[in-house]
Structure formats: structure tokens, C-alpha cells
Amino acid sequence: MHNEFFRMQGIVKRYQMGDELQTVLHGVDLTVKEGEFLSVLGPSGSGKSTLMNIIGCLDTPTEGEYILRGREIAKQDAKQLAAIRNREIGFVFQSFQLLPRLNALRNVELPLIYAGLGEKERLARAEETLVRVGLKDKLGNRPNQLSGGQQQRVAIARALATNPSILLADEPTGALDQATGKQVLQLFEEINRDGRTIIMITHDLSIAKHANRIVHILDGMLMEGDEQHD
């Protein structure tokens, strides 16, 4: 259960902004164990989304070492990174990012097409995952026929469909009212109890506290937060 899932050491990220070189992450060290539920807590502009993109292999660091399940990410080419993202990582975004013309079942099926599964297996897996997030009776509904909370559950099901090792959630309750947000967080807690590693990015301490561990990010520097106990 508690093997090391990934390790970051001395992660620096710089971007060229016009004539200036801007440093967004300053020597971040972070180790996450398998099965952890971690919140990265920080205000807007703190570097948390940049960190999330690096963890999710959507971006690579300028300096430093990132080892994900024994693989050094800097040494992977674009094709290898895409394969790692598809196999290891499920993404959940604030804005759901569902395709409006597709119903819930077909939205959840999408990543399984990229994973190369046959249609029968894809639809069975998509249905099973939607049932898992409590949407058994909404399979045929399009996003505009679903509430915000239901849309986010579809997005979570889509992230889980490929059976990823880690779920990355970026402000997952940002577009939801408080009660609905709480339900989504309870779903994350259940998914984590099943053994899935979860990293959640948020600016809200009350949301961050749903995780087992909190790290704080400010001006691109990471600090361990308080251990959270029930």
C-alpha cells in the first residue's frame, strides 16, 4: 500500500514571458506514497496548476528530477509521456470538460477508445464506472440534461474508466454549490478508500481538509501542511 508512487526533487519551472524569464516553481520537493489522498493548497497564481501539469506529465520541469513509478519523466519522449498519461493518470477539471453532443455513457467511453479497447468492453466498462459514481439512471443523458454535480460525477467516471493509478483533480468543486461539492468530495474519499492515489489542487482549506495530507504552495514554493486526522 505505501510504496513510493512518485518523487520530485528540486523541481524548477521557468517560462519565457516576452523578454523576461519567469520562474513559476522554485525547487519543489514532494514525495507521494501509493494510496495517499493529498491536497495541494494555494492561492491563485501560486504555481499549483503548473505543479499539477508536471505531475500529470502534461508539462516537463526546467530543472530537477521527477520519478513516477520508477520512471524518470524527463527521459520520456512525447509518445511515451502520452502513454503514461493514458495508462496511469485520470484528470478531473473544474469545468468538467464533457462533450455536449455525447451522452454520459459515450463521454466516459472516450478515453477507452484511445486505450484501444473494443466497443463492447468499452461500453461495459463505461457503464460500470458510471454506476460506481451513482449515475446508473443517467447513462443516456447529455451534459445539458444533468446538474453540475452530476456532470462532475460523469467527469470523475471518465477519469476512472481507464483504471488509472492516480487521480489528479484541479479545483474539482469550483463550479459547484457547497452541498454538491461535499458529495463530490465524499466520492473522492470512497475512491481513495478503494486504494486509489488522489491529488487535489484547491485554494480552499475546508476542501483541502478532506485529504489525509495537505501541502501548501505559495509563490512557487512548497511547504508541508498539518497532518489531517479524523
CYANA upper distance limits for C-alpha pairs under 8 A (distance plus 0.5 A):
  1 MET  CA     33 LYS  CA      8.49
  1 MET  CA     34 GLU  CA      6.33
  1 MET  CA     35 GLY  CA      6.70
  1 MET  CA    195 GLY  CA      8.18
  2 HIS  CA     33 LYS  CA      5.85
  2 HIS  CA     34 GLU  CA      5.68
  2 HIS  CA     35 GLY  CA      7.27
  3 ASN  CA     33 LYS  CA      6.07
  3 ASN  CA     34 GLU  CA      6.03
  4 GLU  CA     31 THR  CA      7.75
  4 GLU  CA     32 VAL  CA      6.68
  4 GLU  CA     33 LYS  CA      4.80
  4 GLU  CA     34 GLU  CA      6.41
  4 GLU  CA     69 ARG  CA      7.91
  5 PHE  CA     31 THR  CA      8.13
  5 PHE  CA     32 VAL  CA      6.08
  5 PHE  CA     33 LYS  CA      5.24
  5 PHE  CA     34 GLU  CA      5.38
  5 PHE  CA     68 LEU  CA      6.82
  5 PHE  CA     69 ARG  CA      5.84
  6 PHE  CA     31 THR  CA      6.33
  6 PHE  CA     32 VAL  CA      5.99
  6 PHE  CA     33 LYS  CA      7.43
  6 PHE  CA     66 TYR  CA      7.79
  6 PHE  CA     67 ILE  CA      5.98
  6 PHE  CA     68 LEU  CA      4.88
  6 PHE  CA     69 ARG  CA      6.24
  6 PHE  CA     70 GLY  CA      8.14
  7 ARG  CA     29 ASP  CA      8.10
  7 ARG  CA     30 LEU  CA      6.35
  7 ARG  CA     31 THR  CA      4.87
  7 ARG  CA     32 VAL  CA      7.01
  7 ARG  CA     65 GLU  CA      8.39
  7 ARG  CA     66 TYR  CA      6.33
  7 ARG  CA     67 ILE  CA      5.75
  7 ARG  CA     68 LEU  CA      7.14
  8 MET  CA     28 VAL  CA      7.46
  8 MET  CA     29 ASP  CA      5.63
  8 MET  CA     30 LEU  CA      5.51
  8 MET  CA     31 THR  CA      6.69
  8 MET  CA     64 GLY  CA      7.90
  8 MET  CA     65 GLU  CA      6.17
  8 MET  CA     66 TYR  CA      5.02
  8 MET  CA     67 ILE  CA      6.98
  9 GLN  CA     27 GLY  CA      7.71
  9 GLN  CA     28 VAL  CA      6.80
  9 GLN  CA     29 ASP  CA      5.01
  9 GLN  CA     30 LEU  CA      7.24
  9 GLN  CA     64 GLY  CA      6.18
  9 GLN  CA     65 GLU  CA      5.72
  9 GLN  CA     66 TYR  CA      7.10
 10 GLY  CA     26 HIS  CA      8.12
 10 GLY  CA     27 GLY  CA      4.50
 10 GLY  CA     28 VAL  CA      5.63
 10 GLY  CA     29 ASP  CA      6.13
 10 GLY  CA     63 GLU  CA      7.54
 10 GLY  CA     64 GLY  CA      5.06
 10 GLY  CA     65 GLU  CA      7.13
 11 ILE  CA     25 LEU  CA      7.36
 11 ILE  CA     26 HIS  CA      7.26
 11 ILE  CA     27 GLY  CA      5.14
 11 ILE  CA     28 VAL  CA      5.21
 11 ILE  CA     29 ASP  CA      7.18
 11 ILE  CA     61 PRO  CA      6.68
 11 ILE  CA     62 THR  CA      7.96
 11 ILE  CA     63 GLU  CA      6.13
 11 ILE  CA     64 GLY  CA      4.76
 11 ILE  CA     65 GLU  CA      6.88
 11 ILE  CA     66 TYR  CA      8.06
 12 VAL  CA     23 THR  CA      7.84
 12 VAL  CA     24 VAL  CA      7.96
 12 VAL  CA     25 LEU  CA      5.42
 12 VAL  CA     26 HIS  CA      5.52
 12 VAL  CA     27 GLY  CA      5.53
 12 VAL  CA     28 VAL  CA      7.23
 12 VAL  CA     61 PRO  CA      6.43
 12 VAL  CA     62 THR  CA      6.07
 12 VAL  CA     63 GLU  CA      5.44
 12 VAL  CA     64 GLY  CA      6.70
 13 LYS  CA     23 THR  CA      6.34
 13 LYS  CA     24 VAL  CA      6.02
 13 LYS  CA     25 LEU  CA      5.43
 13 LYS  CA     26 HIS  CA      7.62
 13 LYS  CA     61 PRO  CA      5.66
 13 LYS  CA     62 THR  CA      5.34
 13 LYS  CA     63 GLU  CA      7.26
 14 ARG  CA     21 LEU  CA      6.96
 14 ARG  CA     22 GLN  CA      5.86
 14 ARG  CA     23 THR  CA      4.73
 14 ARG  CA     24 VAL  CA      6.28
 14 ARG  CA     25 LEU  CA      7.70
 14 ARG  CA     62 THR  CA      6.65
 15 TYR  CA     21 LEU  CA      6.22
 15 TYR  CA     22 GLN  CA      5.69
 15 TYR  CA     23 THR  CA      6.96
 15 TYR  CA     24 VAL  CA      7.91
 16 GLN  CA     20 GLU  CA      6.37
 16 GLN  CA     21 LEU  CA      5.04
 16 GLN  CA     22 GLN  CA      6.62
 17 MET  CA     21 LEU  CA      6.43
 17 MET  CA     22 GLN  CA      6.98
 23 THR  CA    220 GLY  CA      8.40
 24 VAL  CA     46 SER  CA      8.38
 24 VAL  CA     47 GLY  CA      6.24
 24 VAL  CA     50 THR  CA      8.03
 24 VAL  CA    219 ASP  CA      7.81
 24 VAL  CA    220 GLY  CA      5.85
 25 LEU  CA     47 GLY  CA      6.70
 25 LEU  CA     50 THR  CA      8.26
 25 LEU  CA     51 LEU  CA      8.03
 25 LEU  CA    219 ASP  CA      8.05
 25 LEU  CA    220 GLY  CA      4.59
 25 LEU  CA    221 MET  CA      6.85
 26 HIS  CA    220 GLY  CA      5.89
 26 HIS  CA    221 MET  CA      6.05
 27 GLY  CA     64 GLY  CA      7.92
 27 GLY  CA    221 MET  CA      7.60
 28 VAL  CA    220 GLY  CA      8.28
 28 VAL  CA    221 MET  CA      6.72
 28 VAL  CA    222 LEU  CA      6.40
 29 ASP  CA    222 LEU  CA      7.83
 32 VAL  CA     36 GLU  CA      7.31
 32 VAL  CA     38 LEU  CA      8.48
 33 LYS  CA    197 THR  CA      8.39
 34 GLU  CA    195 GLY  CA      8.39
 34 GLU  CA    196 ARG  CA      8.07
 34 GLU  CA    197 THR  CA      6.25
 35 GLY  CA    192 ASN  CA      7.16
 35 GLY  CA    195 GLY  CA      5.44
 35 GLY  CA    196 ARG  CA      5.67
 35 GLY  CA    197 THR  CA      4.74
 35 GLY  CA    198 ILE  CA      7.92
 36 GLU  CA    192 ASN  CA      7.92
 36 GLU  CA    196 ARG  CA      8.04
 36 GLU  CA    197 THR  CA      5.51
 36 GLU  CA    198 ILE  CA      6.84
 36 GLU  CA    212 ASN  CA      7.59
 36 GLU  CA    213 ARG  CA      8.39
 37 PHE  CA    192 ASN  CA      7.02
 37 PHE  CA    197 THR  CA      6.36
 37 PHE  CA    198 ILE  CA      5.18
 37 PHE  CA    199 ILE  CA      6.45
 37 PHE  CA    200 MET  CA      8.31
 37 PHE  CA    211 ALA  CA      5.56
 37 PHE  CA    212 ASN  CA      5.93
 37 PHE  CA    213 ARG  CA      7.09
 38 LEU  CA    198 ILE  CA      6.70
 38 LEU  CA    199 ILE  CA      5.32
 38 LEU  CA    200 MET  CA      6.77
 38 LEU  CA    211 ALA  CA      5.89
 38 LEU  CA    212 ASN  CA      6.64
 38 LEU  CA    213 ARG  CA      5.45
 38 LEU  CA    214 ILE  CA      6.26
 38 LEU  CA    215 VAL  CA      8.01
 39 SER  CA    199 ILE  CA      6.23
 39 SER  CA    200 MET  CA      5.23
 39 SER  CA    201 ILE  CA      6.33
 39 SER  CA    202 THR  CA      7.57
 39 SER  CA    208 ALA  CA      5.76
 39 SER  CA    209 LYS  CA      8.19
 39 SER  CA    211 ALA  CA      6.30
 39 SER  CA    212 ASN  CA      8.45
 39 SER  CA    213 ARG  CA      6.81
 39 SER  CA    214 ILE  CA      5.24
 39 SER  CA    215 VAL  CA      6.76
 40 VAL  CA     48 LYS  CA      7.47
 40 VAL  CA    199 ILE  CA      7.73
 40 VAL  CA    200 MET  CA      6.62
 40 VAL  CA    201 ILE  CA      5.33
 40 VAL  CA    202 THR  CA      6.81
 40 VAL  CA    208 ALA  CA      7.89
 40 VAL  CA    214 ILE  CA      6.52
 40 VAL  CA    215 VAL  CA      5.57
 40 VAL  CA    216 HIS  CA      6.33
 40 VAL  CA    217 ILE  CA      7.29
 41 LEU  CA     48 LYS  CA      8.17
 41 LEU  CA    201 ILE  CA      6.67
 41 LEU  CA    202 THR  CA      5.67
 41 LEU  CA    203 HIS  CA      5.84
 41 LEU  CA    204 ASP  CA      7.50
 41 LEU  CA    205 LEU  CA      7.49
 41 LEU  CA    208 ALA  CA      7.03
 41 LEU  CA    214 ILE  CA      7.34
 41 LEU  CA    215 VAL  CA      6.61
 41 LEU  CA    216 HIS  CA      5.28
 41 LEU  CA    217 ILE  CA      6.54
 42 GLY  CA     46 SER  CA      6.42
 42 GLY  CA     48 LYS  CA      7.13
 42 GLY  CA    201 ILE  CA      8.48
 42 GLY  CA    202 THR  CA      7.04
 42 GLY  CA    203 HIS  CA      5.38
 42 GLY  CA    204 ASP  CA      8.36
 42 GLY  CA    216 HIS  CA      6.29
 42 GLY  CA    217 ILE  CA      5.46
 42 GLY  CA    218 LEU  CA      6.47
 43 PRO  CA    202 THR  CA      8.49
 43 PRO  CA    203 HIS  CA      5.55
 43 PRO  CA    217 ILE  CA      8.42
 43 PRO  CA    218 LEU  CA      7.67
 44 SER  CA    203 HIS  CA      7.59
 45 GLY  CA    219 ASP  CA      7.89
 46 SER  CA    217 ILE  CA      6.62
 46 SER  CA    218 LEU  CA      5.30
 46 SER  CA    219 ASP  CA      5.21
 46 SER  CA    220 GLY  CA      6.04
 47 GLY  CA     51 LEU  CA      6.73
 47 GLY  CA    217 ILE  CA      7.60
 47 GLY  CA    218 LEU  CA      7.76
 47 GLY  CA    219 ASP  CA      7.08
 47 GLY  CA    220 GLY  CA      5.45
 48 LYS  CA     52 MET  CA      6.63
 48 LYS  CA    201 ILE  CA      7.27
 48 LYS  CA    217 ILE  CA      7.07
 48 LYS  CA    220 GLY  CA      8.08
 49 SER  CA     53 ASN  CA      6.65
 49 SER  CA    170 ASP  CA      7.99
 49 SER  CA    201 ILE  CA      7.99
 50 THR  CA     54 ILE  CA      6.88
 50 THR  CA     59 ASP  CA      8.41
 51 LEU  CA     55 ILE  CA      6.71
 52 MET  CA     56 GLY  CA      6.52
 52 MET  CA    168 LEU  CA      7.96
 52 MET  CA    170 ASP  CA      8.25
 52 MET  CA    201 ILE  CA      8.00
 53 ASN  CA     57 CYS  CA      6.62
 53 ASN  CA     58 LEU  CA      5.46
 53 ASN  CA     59 ASP  CA      5.91
 54 ILE  CA     58 LEU  CA      6.41
 54 ILE  CA     59 ASP  CA      5.28
 54 ILE  CA     60 THR  CA      5.98
 54 ILE  CA     61 PRO  CA      7.17
 56 GLY  CA     85 ARG  CA      7.19
 56 GLY  CA     89 ILE  CA      7.10
 56 GLY  CA    168 LEU  CA      7.76
 57 CYS  CA     73 ILE  CA      8.07
 57 CYS  CA     81 LEU  CA      6.75
 57 CYS  CA     82 ALA  CA      8.42
 57 CYS  CA     84 ILE  CA      8.22
 57 CYS  CA     85 ARG  CA      6.95
 58 LEU  CA     81 LEU  CA      8.48
 58 LEU  CA     85 ARG  CA      8.49
 60 THR  CA     73 ILE  CA      8.21
 60 THR  CA     74 ALA  CA      7.22
 61 PRO  CA     65 GLU  CA      8.48
 61 PRO  CA     74 ALA  CA      8.20
 65 GLU  CA     72 GLU  CA      7.66
 65 GLU  CA     73 ILE  CA      8.33
 65 GLU  CA     74 ALA  CA      7.84
 66 TYR  CA     72 GLU  CA      6.36
 66 TYR  CA     73 ILE  CA      6.26
 66 TYR  CA     74 ALA  CA      7.61
 67 ILE  CA     71 ARG  CA      5.71
 67 ILE  CA     72 GLU  CA      4.99
 67 ILE  CA     73 ILE  CA      6.56
 68 LEU  CA     72 GLU  CA      7.01
 68 LEU  CA     73 ILE  CA      7.29
 72 GLU  CA     76 GLN  CA      7.73
 73 ILE  CA     81 LEU  CA      8.09
 76 GLN  CA     80 GLN  CA      6.03
 76 GLN  CA     81 LEU  CA      6.50
 77 ASP  CA     81 LEU  CA      6.64
 78 ALA  CA     82 ALA  CA      6.68
 79 LYS  CA     83 ALA  CA      6.82
 80 GLN  CA     84 ILE  CA      6.72
 81 LEU  CA     85 ARG  CA      6.66
 82 ALA  CA     86 ASN  CA      6.67
 83 ALA  CA     87 ARG  CA      6.56
 84 ILE  CA     88 GLU  CA      6.02
 84 ILE  CA     89 ILE  CA      7.75
 85 ARG  CA     89 ILE  CA      5.51
 85 ARG  CA     90 GLY  CA      8.13
 86 ASN  CA     90 GLY  CA      8.17
 86 ASN  CA    111 PRO  CA      8.09
 86 ASN  CA    114 TYR  CA      8.40
 86 ASN  CA    115 ALA  CA      7.47
 86 ASN  CA    162 THR  CA      7.94
 86 ASN  CA    164 PRO  CA      8.26
 87 ARG  CA    115 ALA  CA      8.34
 87 ARG  CA    162 THR  CA      7.25
 87 ARG  CA    163 ASN  CA      8.15
 87 ARG  CA    164 PRO  CA      6.30
 87 ARG  CA    165 SER  CA      8.31
 88 GLU  CA    163 ASN  CA      8.31
 88 GLU  CA    164 PRO  CA      4.94
 88 GLU  CA    165 SER  CA      5.40
 88 GLU  CA    166 ILE  CA      6.74
 89 ILE  CA    159 ALA  CA      8.33
 89 ILE  CA    164 PRO  CA      5.51
 89 ILE  CA    165 SER  CA      6.67
 89 ILE  CA    166 ILE  CA      5.63
 89 ILE  CA    167 LEU  CA      6.43
 89 ILE  CA    168 LEU  CA      7.60
 90 GLY  CA    158 ARG  CA      8.40
 90 GLY  CA    159 ALA  CA      4.74
 90 GLY  CA    160 LEU  CA      6.60
 90 GLY  CA    162 THR  CA      8.19
 90 GLY  CA    164 PRO  CA      6.19
 90 GLY  CA    165 SER  CA      8.41
 90 GLY  CA    166 ILE  CA      6.74
 90 GLY  CA    167 LEU  CA      5.19
 90 GLY  CA    168 LEU  CA      6.58
 91 PHE  CA    156 ILE  CA      8.40
 91 PHE  CA    159 ALA  CA      5.98
 91 PHE  CA    167 LEU  CA      6.48
 91 PHE  CA    168 LEU  CA      5.45
 91 PHE  CA    169 ALA  CA      6.47
 91 PHE  CA    170 ASP  CA      8.44
 92 VAL  CA     96 PHE  CA      7.40
 92 VAL  CA    155 ALA  CA      6.72
 92 VAL  CA    156 ILE  CA      6.51
 92 VAL  CA    159 ALA  CA      6.91
 92 VAL  CA    167 LEU  CA      7.90
 92 VAL  CA    168 LEU  CA      6.63
 92 VAL  CA    169 ALA  CA      5.03
 92 VAL  CA    170 ASP  CA      6.75
 92 VAL  CA    172 PRO  CA      6.95
 93 PHE  CA     97 GLN  CA      7.49
 93 PHE  CA    155 ALA  CA      8.36
 93 PHE  CA    169 ALA  CA      6.48
 93 PHE  CA    170 ASP  CA      5.59
 93 PHE  CA    171 GLU  CA      7.18
 93 PHE  CA    172 PRO  CA      6.19
 94 GLN  CA    169 ALA  CA      8.47
 94 GLN  CA    170 ASP  CA      6.54
 94 GLN  CA    171 GLU  CA      5.70
 94 GLN  CA    172 PRO  CA      5.16
 94 GLN  CA    173 THR  CA      6.92
 94 GLN  CA    174 GLY  CA      6.06
 94 GLN  CA    175 ALA  CA      6.60
 95 SER  CA    175 ALA  CA      7.23
 96 PHE  CA    151 GLN  CA      7.05
 96 PHE  CA    152 GLN  CA      6.09
 96 PHE  CA    155 ALA  CA      6.12
 97 GLN  CA    155 ALA  CA      7.90
 98 LEU  CA    107 ASN  CA      6.98
 98 LEU  CA    143 PRO  CA      7.44
 98 LEU  CA    151 GLN  CA      8.21
 98 LEU  CA    155 ALA  CA      7.34
 99 LEU  CA    107 ASN  CA      7.03
 99 LEU  CA    143 PRO  CA      8.08
100 PRO  CA    142 ARG  CA      6.89
100 PRO  CA    143 PRO  CA      6.17
100 PRO  CA    144 ASN  CA      7.52
101 ARG  CA    142 ARG  CA      7.20
102 LEU  CA    106 ARG  CA      6.14
102 LEU  CA    107 ASN  CA      6.36
102 LEU  CA    142 ARG  CA      6.36
102 LEU  CA    143 PRO  CA      8.22
103 ASN  CA    107 ASN  CA      6.65
103 ASN  CA    139 LEU  CA      7.26
103 ASN  CA    140 GLY  CA      5.72
103 ASN  CA    141 ASN  CA      5.49
103 ASN  CA    142 ARG  CA      4.50
103 ASN  CA    143 PRO  CA      7.23
104 ALA  CA    108 VAL  CA      6.78
104 ALA  CA    138 LYS  CA      7.44
104 ALA  CA    139 LEU  CA      5.62
104 ALA  CA    140 GLY  CA      6.53
104 ALA  CA    141 ASN  CA      6.26
104 ALA  CA    142 ARG  CA      6.39
104 ALA  CA    143 PRO  CA      7.49
104 ALA  CA    154 VAL  CA      6.71
105 LEU  CA    109 GLU  CA      6.66
105 LEU  CA    123 LEU  CA      7.62
105 LEU  CA    126 ALA  CA      6.44
105 LEU  CA    127 GLU  CA      6.82
105 LEU  CA    130 LEU  CA      8.03
105 LEU  CA    139 LEU  CA      5.55
105 LEU  CA    140 GLY  CA      6.98
106 ARG  CA    110 LEU  CA      6.92
106 ARG  CA    123 LEU  CA      8.31
106 ARG  CA    126 ALA  CA      8.30
107 ASN  CA    154 VAL  CA      8.14
107 ASN  CA    158 ARG  CA      7.34
108 VAL  CA    112 LEU  CA      8.43
108 VAL  CA    126 ALA  CA      5.95
108 VAL  CA    130 LEU  CA      8.38
108 VAL  CA    154 VAL  CA      7.31
108 VAL  CA    155 ALA  CA      7.88
108 VAL  CA    157 ALA  CA      6.75
108 VAL  CA    158 ARG  CA      4.62
108 VAL  CA    159 ALA  CA      8.32
108 VAL  CA    161 ALA  CA      7.22
109 GLU  CA    113 ILE  CA      7.17
109 GLU  CA    122 ARG  CA      6.32
109 GLU  CA    123 LEU  CA      6.77
109 GLU  CA    125 ARG  CA      8.33
109 GLU  CA    126 ALA  CA      5.89
109 GLU  CA    158 ARG  CA      7.59
109 GLU  CA    161 ALA  CA      8.03
110 LEU  CA    114 TYR  CA      7.43
110 LEU  CA    158 ARG  CA      8.17
111 PRO  CA    115 ALA  CA      6.73
111 PRO  CA    158 ARG  CA      7.66
111 PRO  CA    161 ALA  CA      7.91
111 PRO  CA    162 THR  CA      7.31
112 LEU  CA    116 GLY  CA      6.81
112 LEU  CA    117 LEU  CA      6.31
112 LEU  CA    122 ARG  CA      6.41
112 LEU  CA    161 ALA  CA      7.61
112 LEU  CA    162 THR  CA      6.75
113 ILE  CA    117 LEU  CA      6.42
113 ILE  CA    118 GLY  CA      8.16
113 ILE  CA    119 GLU  CA      8.42
113 ILE  CA    122 ARG  CA      7.82
115 ALA  CA    162 THR  CA      8.02
117 LEU  CA    121 GLU  CA      6.91
117 LEU  CA    122 ARG  CA      6.42
118 GLY  CA    122 ARG  CA      6.53
119 GLU  CA    123 LEU  CA      6.61
120 LYS  CA    124 ALA  CA      6.71
121 GLU  CA    125 ARG  CA      6.55
122 ARG  CA    126 ALA  CA      6.51
123 LEU  CA    127 GLU  CA      6.51
124 ALA  CA    128 GLU  CA      6.63
125 ARG  CA    129 THR  CA      6.65
125 ARG  CA    161 ALA  CA      7.11
126 ALA  CA    130 LEU  CA      6.74
126 ALA  CA    157 ALA  CA      8.09
126 ALA  CA    158 ARG  CA      8.08
126 ALA  CA    161 ALA  CA      6.70
127 GLU  CA    131 VAL  CA      6.67
127 GLU  CA    136 LYS  CA      8.08
127 GLU  CA    139 LEU  CA      7.67
128 GLU  CA    132 ARG  CA      6.70
129 THR  CA    133 VAL  CA      7.03
129 THR  CA    157 ALA  CA      5.90
129 THR  CA    158 ARG  CA      8.30
129 THR  CA    160 LEU  CA      7.55
129 THR  CA    161 ALA  CA      6.63
130 LEU  CA    134 GLY  CA      6.91
130 LEU  CA    135 LEU  CA      5.76
130 LEU  CA    136 LYS  CA      6.65
130 LEU  CA    139 LEU  CA      7.83
130 LEU  CA    153 ARG  CA      8.33
130 LEU  CA    154 VAL  CA      7.21
130 LEU  CA    157 ALA  CA      6.10
131 VAL  CA    135 LEU  CA      5.75
131 VAL  CA    136 LYS  CA      5.00
132 ARG  CA    157 ALA  CA      8.30
133 VAL  CA    153 ARG  CA      6.61
133 VAL  CA    154 VAL  CA      8.26
133 VAL  CA    156 ILE  CA      8.23
133 VAL  CA    157 ALA  CA      7.01
133 VAL  CA    187 LEU  CA      7.65
134 GLY  CA    153 ARG  CA      8.42
135 LEU  CA    139 LEU  CA      7.38
135 LEU  CA    150 GLN  CA      7.98
135 LEU  CA    153 ARG  CA      8.21
135 LEU  CA    154 VAL  CA      8.36
141 ASN  CA    145 GLN  CA      6.27
141 ASN  CA    146 LEU  CA      7.35
142 ARG  CA    146 LEU  CA      7.37
143 PRO  CA    147 SER  CA      8.44
143 PRO  CA    151 GLN  CA      6.62
146 LEU  CA    150 GLN  CA      6.16
146 LEU  CA    151 GLN  CA      6.47
147 SER  CA    151 GLN  CA      6.65
148 GLY  CA    152 GLN  CA      6.74
148 GLY  CA    175 ALA  CA      7.91
148 GLY  CA    176 LEU  CA      6.73
149 GLY  CA    153 ARG  CA      6.77
149 GLY  CA    176 LEU  CA      7.03
149 GLY  CA    180 THR  CA      6.10
149 GLY  CA    181 GLY  CA      7.72
149 GLY  CA    184 VAL  CA      7.66
150 GLN  CA    154 VAL  CA      6.79
151 GLN  CA    155 ALA  CA      6.78
152 GLN  CA    156 ILE  CA      6.64
152 GLN  CA    172 PRO  CA      8.18
152 GLN  CA    184 VAL  CA      8.16
153 ARG  CA    157 ALA  CA      6.58
153 ARG  CA    184 VAL  CA      7.69
154 VAL  CA    158 ARG  CA      6.63
155 ALA  CA    159 ALA  CA      6.75
156 ILE  CA    160 LEU  CA      6.68
157 ALA  CA    161 ALA  CA      6.42
158 ARG  CA    162 THR  CA      8.30
159 ALA  CA    164 PRO  CA      8.14
159 ALA  CA    167 LEU  CA      7.66
160 LEU  CA    164 PRO  CA      6.76
160 LEU  CA    167 LEU  CA      8.12
165 SER  CA    196 ARG  CA      6.78
165 SER  CA    197 THR  CA      6.98
166 ILE  CA    196 ARG  CA      6.65
166 ILE  CA    197 THR  CA      5.22
166 ILE  CA    198 ILE  CA      6.13
166 ILE  CA    199 ILE  CA      8.08
167 LEU  CA    196 ARG  CA      7.86
167 LEU  CA    197 THR  CA      6.80
167 LEU  CA    198 ILE  CA      5.24
167 LEU  CA    199 ILE  CA      6.80
168 LEU  CA    198 ILE  CA      6.55
168 LEU  CA    199 ILE  CA      5.51
168 LEU  CA    200 MET  CA      6.46
168 LEU  CA    201 ILE  CA      8.41
169 ALA  CA    198 ILE  CA      8.10
169 ALA  CA    199 ILE  CA      6.75
169 ALA  CA    200 MET  CA      5.15
169 ALA  CA    201 ILE  CA      6.65
170 ASP  CA    200 MET  CA      6.47
170 ASP  CA    201 ILE  CA      5.31
170 ASP  CA    202 THR  CA      7.27
171 GLU  CA    200 MET  CA      7.57
171 GLU  CA    201 ILE  CA      6.03
171 GLU  CA    202 THR  CA      5.45
171 GLU  CA    203 HIS  CA      8.15
172 PRO  CA    200 MET  CA      8.18
172 PRO  CA    201 ILE  CA      8.49
173 THR  CA    177 ASP  CA      8.28
173 THR  CA    181 GLY  CA      5.43
173 THR  CA    184 VAL  CA      7.72
173 THR  CA    185 LEU  CA      8.40
174 GLY  CA    181 GLY  CA      8.46
176 LEU  CA    180 THR  CA      6.54
176 LEU  CA    181 GLY  CA      6.00
177 ASP  CA    181 GLY  CA      6.44
178 GLN  CA    182 LYS  CA      6.67
179 ALA  CA    183 GLN  CA      7.09
180 THR  CA    184 VAL  CA      6.93
181 GLY  CA    185 LEU  CA      6.75
182 LYS  CA    186 GLN  CA      6.70
183 GLN  CA    187 LEU  CA      6.79
184 VAL  CA    188 PHE  CA      6.91
185 LEU  CA    189 GLU  CA      6.80
185 LEU  CA    207 ILE  CA      8.30
185 LEU  CA    210 HIS  CA      7.49
186 GLN  CA    190 GLU  CA      6.82
187 LEU  CA    191 ILE  CA      6.71
188 PHE  CA    192 ASN  CA      6.57
188 PHE  CA    198 ILE  CA      8.33
189 GLU  CA    193 ARG  CA      6.67
189 GLU  CA    210 HIS  CA      7.96
189 GLU  CA    211 ALA  CA      8.25
190 GLU  CA    194 ASP  CA      6.93
191 ILE  CA    195 GLY  CA      7.50
191 ILE  CA    196 ARG  CA      6.60
192 ASN  CA    196 ARG  CA      5.24
192 ASN  CA    197 THR  CA      6.73
192 ASN  CA    198 ILE  CA      7.12
200 MET  CA    208 ALA  CA      8.08
201 ILE  CA    208 ALA  CA      8.47
202 THR  CA    207 ILE  CA      7.64
202 THR  CA    208 ALA  CA      6.96
203 HIS  CA    208 ALA  CA      8.44
204 ASP  CA    208 ALA  CA      6.74
205 LEU  CA    209 LYS  CA      6.61
206 SER  CA    210 HIS  CA      7.95
208 ALA  CA    214 ILE  CA      7.16
209 LYS  CA    213 ARG  CA      8.32
209 LYS  CA    214 ILE  CA      7.79
209 LYS  CA    228 GLN  CA      7.23
211 ALA  CA    228 GLN  CA      7.81
212 ASN  CA    227 GLU  CA      7.37
212 ASN  CA    228 GLN  CA      5.83
212 ASN  CA    229 HIS  CA      7.54
213 ARG  CA    225 GLY  CA      7.81
213 ARG  CA    226 ASP  CA      7.64
213 ARG  CA    227 GLU  CA      5.76
213 ARG  CA    228 GLN  CA      6.18
214 ILE  CA    224 GLU  CA      7.12
214 ILE  CA    225 GLY  CA      5.48
214 ILE  CA    226 ASP  CA      6.88
214 ILE  CA    227 GLU  CA      7.19
214 ILE  CA    228 GLN  CA      7.87
215 VAL  CA    222 LEU  CA      7.24
215 VAL  CA    223 MET  CA      6.18
215 VAL  CA    224 GLU  CA      4.88
215 VAL  CA    225 GLY  CA      5.17
215 VAL  CA    226 ASP  CA      8.38
216 HIS  CA    222 LEU  CA      6.15
216 HIS  CA    223 MET  CA      5.60
216 HIS  CA    224 GLU  CA      6.57
216 HIS  CA    225 GLY  CA      6.35
217 ILE  CA    221 MET  CA      5.95
217 ILE  CA    222 LEU  CA      4.95
217 ILE  CA    223 MET  CA      6.81
218 LEU  CA    222 LEU  CA      7.15
